[in-house]
Amino acid sequence: MHARADAADTTAPNWPNDIFATLQRFDVRQVPYVPDAGHSKLIQRVLSSSTMRGIPLTTEEEGVALLAGAWAGGQRGVLLMQSSGVGNCINMLSLIPILRFPFLTLVTMRGEWGEFNPWQVPMGSTTQGVFELSGVQVLRASNAAEVPAVLEAAASQAYHALTPTAVLLSQRLIGAKVFTK
Amino acid sequence: MSKANLLDRRQVVSALLANRKDVVAIGGLGASTNDMCAAGDHARNFYLWGGMGGAAMIGLGLALAQPKLPVLVITGDGEMLMGLGSLATIGLQRPSNLSIAVLDNEAYGETGGQTSHTSAAADLVGIAKACGIKDSQSISTMAEVEAFAKAVHDVSAGPRFGNLKIDSASLERILPTRDGTYILNRIRGDLGFQPI
């Protein structure tokens, strides 16, 4: 398997470390996630952190409810998932405007930029629309250089202004999976 | 249809919250949240009017954020069935201060009393146990309810799960506030957190 990403980003990308550093600076404590290859390095950093708790979920909507509880108890969190998981969250996203807790999610994109698997495309194509219809603002990072600024803006508006925010980490940034020739 | 020897839901919830002290209680969507209100409004009551399937996860987030506080989720069988995966998530995290009490009337009481999966097949205690929540029990007497209520205060021995078989009679609705930001910020205020 090789990755169809921009050449400079293919070996040991540093952007997951940039994300981790930003989350740490914003005092994020609970990190619920459904694993994705694109999030694997960040998940590793979280699981070995002494200040953050990585919480594996069975389905993404659990993470939305968890973040509401975390905030009731005084902690900030961030939900890590893949674009396919966004659809699983839809009804639970209604908690965000009702309870008004800080909501930040980082979504690794599939179904775009050189995707080889057609089954990823329908949900990948509607991810942004689903968020916007649900009242979650969408920011996007398409290359490693813009990750720190996008994360900073997203965390700031989510935690300081209670603006529900999703950051889409584009498949161009992560590198498209290629199982076929 | 009511069966003999089943617990009365209002009596059960009153007993669970009678000596609550610092307990934060989360009421799942449906009659459970009303029962909590019927037992007496409280600044640490987290009433849910939506987000079906999310009560146990809200409890987990709170329990992890406040490990010294007893956190009690009170929900129904239908609400719990919609979030079964959360029992696996809780079994993995093992928050020692989290308790879950399911008021199991084997029916969707709010929507016309349609039978739920627990009426014939699903065994919630077995599921909770198999998800790693060792202290999982079926509760059928008020003495057991009172013992469970006492155990909720032991924040070092959870997580614990109780399935309480209750009478399916519909009771007069006693409705809590529906204002989510009020509910959440009232809890935060009582725990000493300032508005943003």
Interface residues (C-beta under 8 A of the other chain):
Chain A: R29 Q30 R53 I55 P56 L57 T58 T59 E61 E62 G63 V64 A65 L66 L67 A68 G69 A70 W71 A72 G73 G74 Q75 G77 N91 M92 S94 L95 I98 L99 R100 F101 P102 H160 L162
Chain B: V24 I26 F46 G50 G51 M52 G53 G54 A55 M57 I58 G59 L60 G61 L62 A63 L64 A65 Q66 L69 G83 G85 S86 A88 T89 L92 Q93 G180 T181 I183 L184 I187 R188 L191 F193 I196
